[in-house]
């Protein structure tokens, strides 16, 4: 069974490193965080978490709860993406605002918002609901951006003649959506959904098992089960929890994603039959089943026809109404003006709150950012050091790839945050325990992005170039320098961008942990955020969260983006 | 056979786009009438706006000036009586052949029961019986285009617009499909009242058209409106047929003009800067070598198209380039090698480069660029700087292409070099032969 190469990619639009729009977006984020921090003032001092049962029979229920949260967030993400992308692709004025906004949002370390979101929500909502909502919001923010990007991108790259065909045959907005836009975007949406889910698990596990100080924000689910098991040192429970988690991920892959991928083969635009299309036993079984054939003919097709006709009628009526009303965007201007006022006022208040942070606080933030940056870099370097040779070996060797790829995929499917409590159990006694564990967590969360990208890049090296280097009798190092490294460069960069984003996120849960009745902490911006949350130091919470956001956005723009541009202009294989 | 008013009429139609302070015309002041029963074919050099005109007529694009009248009433939005067959077929790859045709009917609100029989009937008529449930990628190019025809005819358009429908097909399927379309059209089996086709193949135009409209570029305008009265089926080898083809080449290839007119003016000076034709040195060399083997070093352009197996559009560009460089002269549809061209065709690789360089130095565009480079600091200029200067002379999407041709030709002649990573152009100095040969076109190989 041929495994498709998985490529992890965060879109990097070409533009100036920092624009006025970015400043506005960052200011808006500051205001949001400020509002959160203000609300948090009223958060209860002590929060009682749920009791987590370690009995294996409780696991299906926990798995169901975790899956439910993921699904809810995913549905939200898809709806958001479709709307947002549509607006950005078809309304030029909206595009000017929405795309820079999206660009900042996707590089923000989402997990750093978790404490603020949890605290503010628990101030206004009952504990359970607040934690549920926070988890869903968090997963949503980790899933939505790349989906939105791919949807926007495919909307703007639909071939001109296909667009003209829909225009000349006068397909209405719904028929155009169903016959052109959605099919054209389908493959990108499915790939990015898979990526979103992988990322989502990471955040779900973190959100389900989040506790700081006296506040227990845990939610019943697989994440809290694993954490509780590790806290009690129950090795059997840890094993059960991991088995449950991996089974859920594998079942999803086999019953949802692979069938979807196999089905999406038909949406390829190339007019040639692909040589080894994605196969899925489940999809093949579904296709050949009598029942599904009957359902398609008797239920699905008539239903679709009815839906088409109904929506088309509604659209026709709506169009006439819209024509009668005319359009003057006064309302829009009003909203924009009001929003601007709120933004200016909010920024001012946020700055006031930041003023309450003493110089020593800023010093700690600077030190923390530096320490975390070093950890992120270390994790990336280690990841690169082992994924390069291994990835090239897998990518260039079909036999090796055939049996290693599935193994690697299963290993990669375990979210690092779920393993973290287990990891601590082992490492906590070692010197520099937490610092080491934090780097390890970052590594576990990020190395797969790199590995998969290196594999994809290595398998994309054209055979004739490989032959050429063999014919020229290049030595191993020369071959790496002249062929393999340049060919991999774009893949490494795209993988590293995603990986470094993941590593920054990991710092929030990795640098400050309550473990076995004691609190462990190391120097880092993640630790600072967690401490500020625990002690209720809201100005410091705002300052440190903002500093982290700003650092990551700046690194993204000043380091990764130029590299990405270089990769896509100079080192592209054509 | 003409009735009053015509099916479609263009009055003083222009398509203008602005770039900075300059205004460029894609098409300018077009007056054209298409009557019932006519098969009008638009021909002209690439970039003359014939596709733009087709889109204006189909209502996909609104002209900036002038009126489009359909049966005497001004056209608003997409023309509901027209449909298009596209060069790249523009089929939905995820829909079956039948669904591709059906969707055009569904868009007009035809319910499932009423749209399947006519769709099947049409597929039957274009010869796709038995392929209804195939996906487009399973079909050959010719059969895909048949789906394109079936889809366009499914909505029973009065005006069928064809945008180079045969140019993406191989020679044999194109020929077969032409014959089938003519048969459908001439037998009156389809409710189509008139056909408008854009073509880059002059022979194809003469084979099919009742009227040929010849356009010229810069700006796009109509130069000739030629009725073709040959009876069907037309014989490609008949003297009358060849006569018309020859005449069209004579119109399109123009005459070699006096030198100042031919070369145009330098950028920034009054007069128009002559755009360089988009051809590669390889193709140009091939043309000259071929001509060198002809008796008397001259031939009819239309014969050349057949012998070299190139489209008339491409051939005209090649001829234009050869003429611009003084390697050929063109008169009345005949192309003849000049002594210089003969010398080039017979020279060694290095001697060719020298001849080419000496010819480039005469062109005002190159003269201007070389002078700029000479005056520039370290004899180098950024790509963007040159581009900005040229943006005053050429439309935006043309600027980049012109600059690419300049670099391509200049590199071959070893007059200038270009460094892609720094995006700078610089003078090629004889003393430094090793610099920036990276990416040089393999023309000399």
Interface residues (C-beta under 8 A of the other chain):
Chain A: X159 X161 X162 X164 X165 X167 X168 X169 X170 X171 X172 X175 X179 X180 X183 X186 X266 X267 X268 X269 X270 X271 X272 X273 X305 X308 X309 X312 X570
Chain B: X55 X58 X59 X60 X78 X79 X80 X82 X83 X84 X86 X87 X88 X90 X92 X93 X94 X95 X103 X104 X106 X107 X108 X109 X111 X112 X135 X136 X137 X138 X144 X151 X155 X421
